[in-house]
Amino acid sequence: MTTGARVARGMGVRALRELGRRVGRQVKCAAVRQQTRSAHSASQGDVRKIALVQGASRGLGLEFASALLERQSDSVVVATCRNPEASEGLARLREVHGPSRVHSVRLDLTDPGSIAEAAERVKRDFTPRLDLLINVSGVLHIPGKMMPETSLARVEYDQMLLSFQTHAMGPALVCKEFWPLLQASARADEAVLPAMVNISARVGSISDNQLGGWYAYRSSKAALNQLTKTMAVEFSRKKPKVAAIALHPGTNDTDLSKPFQRNYPKEKIFAKEFGVRKMLEVIDAVAEEDNGKFFAWDGQEIPW
């Protein structure tokens, strides 16, 4: 009796049939994944030409805007922040790339009305479609007013509220208002898989939390992760397809991380240019089957 026959005899006919069905489903799923990749065979970094960067006045947001403009001669960036007129960085980008490629729009995450107004203005004055949306804004400390909590006794309502407005509530409304523009992109060009990218943080992972502390920041990023996952579930049920992911940027040399860098290995603190380049590599590789995942800057998947 052959090995295969012995296995078959031990399993029984019903079990073999079930195994066959499972294998068939796996083969079918693999074929669907291949078809999905074939449908979007062009590099998304090449075909995504119109991006919105929320929180683009400085730090990682400004670097994202700069990198997206530099890698294509015909790309367009809509840069949003609370006070775009005061951003010297955005002014420099307009000088270098021209006002037709850099559009600055006021958007305040703590003001729902400004988010809706920003979406209406973008659609009316600049573009009816977006290929990429990146929610970047973050708050961890405000000199003299706010620092990450080292114990439950330090938790304050106002700090919690600001953190949730910045990391969860505001970005959720941004996604809500601009989702139709991402869908419009997918309808206009079948080669484009529009992406909604929410910059999260590894400390927002509940299963990865071994140190505690940082109550407002951790919990608001965890909320952002749940919102992203929930959006992705909805996106998976609707056409045209849009992908939503959460993305951990690592520790970058920005104002947000400055007070905490002395306790962190120097080799793990990235220059903004390096961090954004690596994150764009992750974003460009996102396929439909990656919808709803949580990635690190190096492409590794992070547990929720």
Backbone hydrogen bonds, N-H to C=O, Kabsch-Sander energy under -0.5 kcal/mol:
donor,donor_aa,acceptor,acceptor_aa,energy
6,R,2,T,-2.3
7,V,3,T,-2.4
8,A,4,G,-2.5
9,R,5,A,-2.8
10,G,6,R,-2.4
11,M,7,V,-2.3
12,G,8,A,-2.5
16,L,12,G,-2.0
17,R,13,V,-2.4
18,E,14,R,-2.1
19,L,15,A,-2.6
20,G,16,L,-2.7
21,R,17,R,-2.3
22,R,18,E,-2.4
23,V,19,L,-2.7
24,G,20,G,-2.5
25,R,21,R,-2.5
26,Q,22,R,-2.4
27,V,23,V,-2.5
28,K,24,G,-2.5
29,C,25,R,-3.0
30,A,26,Q,-2.4
31,A,27,V,-2.2
32,V,28,K,-2.4
33,R,29,C,-2.6
34,Q,30,A,-2.2
35,Q,31,A,-2.4
36,T,32,V,-2.5
37,R,33,R,-2.3
38,S,34,Q,-2.3
39,A,35,Q,-2.5
40,H,36,T,-1.3
41,S,38,S,-1.4
44,Q,284,D,-0.8
46,D,43,S,-1.6
47,V,43,S,-1.5
48,R,44,Q,-2.2
49,K,47,V,-1.0
51,A,49,K,-0.5
51,A,76,V,-2.5
52,L,132,L,-2.6
53,V,78,V,-2.5
54,Q,52,L,-0.6
54,Q,134,I,-2.8
55,G,53,V,-0.6
55,G,80,T,-2.3
56,A,53,V,-0.5
56,A,80,T,-2.4
61,G,58,R,-0.8
62,L,58,R,-1.4
63,E,59,G,-1.9
64,F,60,L,-2.8
65,A,61,G,-2.2
66,S,62,L,-2.4
67,A,63,E,-2.8
68,L,64,F,-2.5
69,L,65,A,-1.8
70,E,66,S,-2.1
71,R,67,A,-1.6
72,Q,69,L,-0.6
75,S,72,Q,-0.6
76,V,49,K,-3.0
77,V,101,R,-2.8
78,V,51,A,-3.0
79,A,77,V,-0.7
79,A,103,H,-3.1
80,T,53,V,-2.4
80,T,78,V,-0.6
81,C,105,V,-1.5
86,A,83,N,-1.4
87,S,84,P,-1.3
88,E,86,A,-0.8
91,A,87,S,-1.7
92,R,88,E,-2.1
93,L,89,G,-1.9
94,R,90,L,-2.1
95,E,91,A,-1.9
96,V,92,R,-2.4
97,H,93,L,-2.9
98,G,94,R,-1.8
101,R,98,G,-1.6
102,V,98,G,-0.9
103,H,77,V,-2.5
103,H,101,R,-0.5
104,S,102,V,-0.5
105,V,79,A,-2.5
107,L,81,C,-2.6
109,L,107,L,-0.6
111,D,108,D,-2.1
114,S,111,D,-0.8
115,I,111,D,-1.2
116,A,112,P,-1.9
117,E,113,G,-2.3
118,A,114,S,-2.1
119,A,115,I,-2.0
120,E,116,A,-2.1
121,R,117,E,-2.5
122,V,118,A,-2.6
123,K,119,A,-2.2
124,R,120,E,-2.3
125,D,121,R,-3.3
126,F,121,R,-0.6
126,F,122,V,-2.0
127,T,122,V,-2.6
130,L,181,L,-2.1
131,D,50,I,-3.0
132,L,50,I,-1.4
133,L,195,A,-2.4
134,I,52,L,-2.6
135,N,197,V,-2.8
136,V,54,Q,-2.3
136,V,134,I,-0.7
137,S,54,Q,-0.9
142,I,146,M,-2.1
145,K,142,I,-2.9
146,M,142,I,-2.9
154,R,151,S,-1.6
155,V,152,L,-1.7
160,M,156,E,-2.3
161,L,157,Y,-2.9
162,L,158,D,-2.3
163,S,159,Q,-2.2
164,F,160,M,-2.5
165,Q,161,L,-2.6
166,T,162,L,-2.3
167,H,163,S,-2.6
168,A,164,F,-2.0
169,M,164,F,-2.8
170,G,165,Q,-1.9
172,A,168,A,-2.2
173,L,169,M,-1.8
174,V,170,G,-2.2
175,C,171,P,-2.6
176,K,172,A,-2.3
177,E,173,L,-2.6
178,F,174,V,-2.2
179,W,175,C,-1.6
181,L,178,F,-0.7
182,L,178,F,-1.4
183,Q,179,W,-2.4
184,A,180,P,-2.0
185,S,181,L,-1.2
186,A,182,L,-1.8
187,R,183,Q,-2.0
188,A,184,A,-1.8
189,D,185,S,-1.9
192,V,189,D,-1.6
195,A,131,D,-1.7
196,M,243,A,-3.1
197,V,133,L,-3.3
197,V,195,A,-0.6
198,N,196,M,-0.6
198,N,245,I,-2.5
199,I,135,N,-2.6
199,I,197,V,-0.6
200,S,198,N,-0.7
200,S,247,L,-1.9
204,G,201,A,-2.1
205,S,202,R,-2.2
206,I,204,G,-0.5
206,I,304,W,-1.9
209,N,206,I,-1.1
210,Q,208,D,-0.9
214,W,149,E,-3.3
218,R,214,W,-2.9
219,S,215,Y,-2.4
220,S,216,A,-2.1
221,K,217,Y,-2.0
222,A,218,R,-2.2
223,A,219,S,-2.0
224,L,220,S,-1.9
225,N,221,K,-2.3
226,Q,222,A,-2.2
227,L,223,A,-2.5
228,T,224,L,-2.6
229,K,225,N,-2.6
230,T,226,Q,-2.5
231,M,227,L,-2.6
232,A,228,T,-2.4
233,V,229,K,-2.0
234,E,230,T,-1.8
235,F,231,M,-3.0
236,S,232,A,-2.2
237,R,233,V,-0.6
237,R,234,E,-1.1
238,K,235,F,-1.3
243,A,194,P,-2.6
245,I,196,M,-2.2
246,A,293,K,-2.2
247,L,198,N,-2.3
248,H,295,F,-3.2
251,T,268,K,-0.6
252,N,250,G,-0.8
253,D,270,F,-3.0
254,T,252,N,-2.0
257,S,254,T,-0.5
258,K,254,T,-1.1
260,F,257,S,-1.9
261,Q,257,S,-0.6
261,Q,258,K,-1.3
263,N,260,F,-0.9
264,Y,261,Q,-1.9
268,K,265,P,-1.8
269,I,266,K,-1.6
270,F,251,T,-2.9
270,F,268,K,-0.7
275,G,271,A,-2.5
276,V,272,K,-2.7
277,R,273,E,-2.0
278,K,274,F,-2.4
279,M,275,G,-2.2
280,L,276,V,-2.5
281,E,277,R,-1.5
282,V,278,K,-1.6
283,I,279,M,-2.6
284,D,280,L,-2.8
285,A,281,E,-1.0
286,V,283,I,-1.3
290,D,287,A,-1.9
291,N,288,E,-1.5
292,G,244,A,-3.4
293,K,290,D,-1.6
295,F,246,A,-2.6
295,F,293,K,-0.5
296,A,300,Q,-2.6
297,W,248,H,-0.8
299,G,296,A,-2.2
302,I,294,F,-3.5
